[in-house]
Amino acid sequence: MKCVDAIEGTVKYILKCIHTLNMEDHLDDTDYARNAKAIIDGADRFIRDNPELIDDPQILKDVLFEYSRSLWLAGLIAGDAAQPTDNKEIGEEQQEYQTYYYDYIYHRGVYPR
């Protein structure tokens, strides 16, 4: 196993733990996105400070961002499971909006009200 694989796996595990806490405690979307960003940025700084670990640090950052967003989107579907409905998936239009919403919060820190 390469060092970068161990780093990626560890950070994904931490993101999964944060996601689980988010689901259990019903944290605000902003809190989840900002916590995910802090974790990913921390890993990115470590990788950039140790350039011998990976040739292109942006690849790892992108993979971790996509992972955090996919966890969050999956949480929306799981959260809807508590509501009585036959459809356990969010529609394509709703998923597109939720993706935009998460990206906005992740990159800007807050969503305008």
Secondary structure by P-SEA (a helix, b strand, c coil): ccaaaaaaaaaaaaaaaaaaaaaaacccaaaaaaaaaaaaaaaaaaaaacccccccaaaaaaaaaaaaaaaaaaaaaaaacccccccccccaaaaaaaaaaaaaaaacccccc
